[in-house]
Amino acid sequence: MLRYLTAGESHGPCLTMIIDGVPAGFAITIDKINHDLWRRQQGYGRGGRMLIENRDWKNWTKKMSALPEDRDDKIAVTKPRPGHADLNGALKYDRRDVRDILERASARETVARTAVGSFAKQLLGPFGIRVMGYIRSIGNVAANLQDLTFDEIYARSEESAVRTADPAAEEKMIALIEECKKEGNTLGGIFEVVVLGLPPGLGSHTQWDRKLDGRLAQALMSIQAMKGVEIGLGFEMARRRGSQVHDEIFFDPTKDVTEGTPRIVPTGFYRGSNNSGGTEGGMTNGAPLIARVAMKPISTLMSPLQSVDLRTKQPTDASVERSDVCAAPAAAVVGESVVAFEIAKSFLEKFGGDSLREIRRNYEHYLEQIKNY
């Protein structure tokens, strides 16, 4: 089973990740991982950020020391931020300095997950599977992505300061970020992750914890500051009738229905739409997988909200840590990474083996099987 663990704190010396269960024979390029880490750093409204190593660690040794006698009590963080893990974590773990909580709860941990996801994308690459993330909206400004293919959306988003394919929306998003920056405020957004080139049958309907859409939702919701996930039409399905949402099934052995990727296999079965977002019954159905995620505004405000000092129990302004105005474009890269890992994990469960050659043999045999169904 493919799995990973991460370790490290926001202002600690570095972040660490361990990936277990990786088969042999895959070509892994460090430059591609570094490129994805760089992509996560970008985005209008982002502050200065480190990668894996924190070169600023020397300035945090006293604040971060695990030994109580090394801590300077005068710099303890005792004013929890609304919307963050500070207060809940301090109560749960019986801490009087919320730095012990906020450092590990920080979204800087997603640096490690971005590296893991970049690694996973390279496991999927030999099978023509691609994962791409981009912005749908920031604040109340939505991008118009109609009449664009997924490849066009992704290519344009990669050139955008806010990772969107709509130039008019980009201009409004940047202006909104600037407005919030002047106010000392923050912004959230909605990003979309698309996976192309998936064969039908990843995941399973047989048990709740094997359903791929459930696993994807859990992985995406585990990213710091995420508050909602929908697959395909998602919540919009609840407002429509069944005849308007279910993807009708057709048969044509000559039809190529896999957008933007080499044709997987002409099974003949295809859907007239993709409202389900590429999954049915907890399994992929061969259509592009589409997940949409809502990110709340960052909880550290330069004009802080009201809080209570943990020591005095008196009203106070919340603590202020180094922060961004808007990290939604970066979150799209992180979302891309956690989806890539869950897809790679499911792919290896289906076509598992100890080497690339063995997995490829299993995969090709399966494609031949469904071709001749």
N, C-alpha and C positions, 0 to 999 in steps of 0.2 A: 504494500500500500504506500502510495506517495503521501508524504506529510512533511510539515516543517514546524520549527519553533523559532521564536525571535527572543532577543534579550537586549537590554540597554535602556538608557534614559535619554530624555531630550537634551540635557546639557552634560551627559556623561561623556567618557572618553570616546566611545564609539558604539555603533549598533552591530549586533551579531545575529546571524541566521544559520540554522542547520537544516538542510534538506535531506530527508531520508527516503530510501526506496527508489532511487534513480537507476534505471537500467543502463547497461554499458553500450558504448558505440555511438552515442550522440555527439555531434560536434557542437561544442559550446564556445561562444565568442564573448570574451569579457567586454570588448568594445560595445557590443549591443546592449549589455547590461548597463554600462556606463552611460550610454545614450539615453536609455529609459530613465535613469536617475537624473540626468540633465533635464529631460522633458518634465519630470515632476517638479523640478526647481522653478520652471518658467511660469508665466501667467501674470497679467497685469493685476496689480494689487497685492503681490507677494512681497514679503520682506526678505532680508538676507538669510540664506539658509546654507547649512553644511550638507555634505553627502554622508558617507558612512562614518568617516572619522570626524570628530569635532575638534577643530584646531583651536577653539576657544576654551577648551577644557581647563586649562591652567587657571582661568579666572573663576572657576566654579568649584574648585577642590574643597574649600571650606564649607560652602553651601551644601555640597553633595556628599560629604563624608558619611560613611556608614557608622562611624564611631561617635557617640554622643559628645564625648569630651573634645572632639575636634570641631564641633559645630559652634558657630557664633550665634547665641540665642537672640541677639538683637536683630538678626536678619531672617529669623524664622518667618514663614508665610502663614499668617493666621486669619486672613480675610478671604474666605472662599468665594470663587466666582460663580454667579448664577449660570447655569447651563453647562458647567464643567463637572468633572468627577471629584473635585476638591472636597466638598463637605461630606458626600456619601462615603467616599473612600476613607476620610479621616474617622468617621463614626465606625465604619466597618472594621478597620484595622487598628483602632485605638491610637491614632497619631495626633500629636499636638502641633506638628509642623506639616502643613498640607503639601510642602514640596515633595515629601516622600510619596505622595499620591500623584501630583500633577506631572512629575517628571516621567513616570512610566505611562500615565494615561495620555500623554501628549501625542498629537498626530505625527510627530517626528518618527514614531515607530513605523509609519507607513513607508519610510525609506527602505526598511528591511523587506517589507512585503512587495515593494516595487521591484527590488532586486530578485526576489523569489519568483515573481510573476514574469519577469523578463526571461529568467531561466526556463520557466514553463513554456513560454512562447516558442523557445528554441526546441523544446521537446515536440511541440505540435507542428513546427515548420515543415519537417520532411513529409508530412501527410496533407499538405496544402491547406491547413487550418490557420486562419488569421483572426486576430482580435484587435479591435479598434475602439477607442473611446473619444468622445467629443461632447461639447456643451450644447444643451438644448435651450437653457435660459439662465440668466443671472438676475436675481431680484425679480422685478416684474417685466423684464425685457426678454422676450422670446425670439429665438431665431426662426426664420422661415427657410426650411430645408426641403420644401416641395420640389419635385421634378429633378432632384439630384440623386445619383446612385450613391451607394455607401462608399464606394471608392472616391468619388468626387467630394463627398462630405468630409471624409477623413483627410484627403490631400489638402483641401482648403483649410481645414481646422489646424493642421500641423503648421501652417504659415500664419495663424492668427494669434494675436497677443492674449486673447481670451478663449482660445481653442474652439472657435465657432466658424461655420462655413458661410455665414451671412454677414457681409461687410457692413450693411446698414445697421444690423443689430449690434455688431462689434463696436461701432462708434458710440451707440447709446449705452452699451454696457460699460465702456471705459469712462464715459461721462458720469454714470451712476456711481462707479467705484470712486471716482475723484470726489464726488459730492459726499459720499459716506466717509471718506478719509478726512475731509475737512471737519466733519461733525464728530469725529472720533468714534464712528460707528462701523458696523461690519455687514457683509452681505453673504447670502447663500446662493444656491442655484440648483439646477437639474442637469445631470449629465446622462448620456446614453452610451451603453457598451454593446457592440455588435460582434458576433462571431460568424465568420463565413467558412464554408467548406466542411461543415459537420455532416457526418453520415447519420442516418436514422438509427436510433436504438441505444444511444448513450444514456445512462441512468436506468431506472427501473420503476415499475409500478407496484412491485411486490411488497415493499415495506416502506414506512414513512421516511426513514433516514436514508433511503437509497434514491429518492426522487430528486432528479437533478435540479429542477427549478427551486425546490426547497433548499437545497444545498447552496445554490447561487444566491438566493435571498439572504440566507444566514451569513454567507461570506461578505456580501455587499453591506449588510446592516452592521457587520462587525467593524467596518471602517469608522473611525472617529467622526462624529458629527452627522452621520447619516440617519435620516428619520423616516424614509419610505422607499420601497422597492416595488416596481411593477414589471411584469413580463408581457411583452406585446402591448395590446390595448389596455391591459391592467384594469384600473378602476373605471375606465370608460365602458368596459363590458357590462358593468352593473347598471348602467343607465340605458342600455339598449336591449332589444329583444334577441332571442336566440338565433333567429333567422338572419340577424344583422351582424353576428359576431363569429359564428363557427365557420371554419375554413373548409369549403366544399372540396370534395375529393374527385379528381379526374384521372384518366389513364391515357397516356400517349407515349409509347416507347421511344419516340424520336425527339421529345421535348427536353431542352436544357433548362432546368429550373434553378440552378445554383448560381446566383448572381455574383459576379466579381471574382470567381475562383475557377480553377480547372474543373471540368465536369467530374463529379465523383463516379457515378455509375447511372446509366439510364434504366432505372427500375420501372419506369413507365408511370408510376403514381406521382401525382403532384397536386398542389392546392391552388385554388383560384385566388387566394389571398393569404396573408400571414398575420391575422389578428391575434393568433395565439402566441406569436413571438418565437416560433421555432420549437416549442415544447408542447406535448400533449401527454397526459397521464404520467408526468414525471420523467418523460423520455424526449430526446430530440426527435424531430420528425423529418429532418433533412433540409428544412428551410432555414434562412438566417436566424440565429438566435438574437433576440433584442431585449435588453434589460434597461430600465430607466430608473434613476436613483435621485432622491431628493436630499440635498445637504442643507442643514440649518446654518444660519450665520455663525461665524466663529464667536466663541464665548468670551474671549478677552477683548474688551472695549477700551480704547484710549480715553473715552469719557465713561468711566466705570459706572455700573449699576449699583444699587444698594445691596449691602450685605450685613453680616454681623461678625464682629471680632470673636474668634473662638475663645480667647482668654478672658476678655472683659464682658462678653455677651452684649456689648453696646453696639448700636447702629454705626455703620462705617461704609465707606466706599470699598468695593471689591478690589482685590489685588490686580495689578497690571503687570503682565509679562510681555516679552517681545512677541509680536503677533502680526498677522496679515490682516488686510481689509477684506480680501476675498480669496479663498483658496479653491474655489470650485473647479477652475481649469486643471489644477494639479490633482484634485480628487478624481477627475476623469481618467487620468493616467493610473492612479492607484486602483480605481475600479476595473480598469482594463487588466491590471495585474492579478487581482484576486479572482476575476472570472477566468483568466488564462490558467491559473493554478487548478481551479475546480474542474475545468474542462480536461486538463491534462490528467488529473487524478481519475476522472471518470473514463477517459480514453484508455488509460493503462489497466483499469479494472476490466474493461471490455475486451481489450486485445493484449492482455498482459503477457509479459515475457521478461527475460533477464537481459536481452540485448535488442538493439535496433533491428537486426536481421530477423529475429524471432517475431517481434511485434509486427514488422512489415508483412511477414508471411501470414500471420493470423488476420491482419487487416485485409489483405488482398483476398484471402479465402472467404472472408465475410462478404466483401463486395461482390464476389462471384456468386455467392449464395443468394443474396438479395436480388441480384440481376436476373437470376433464373427462377425467381419465386413463382 
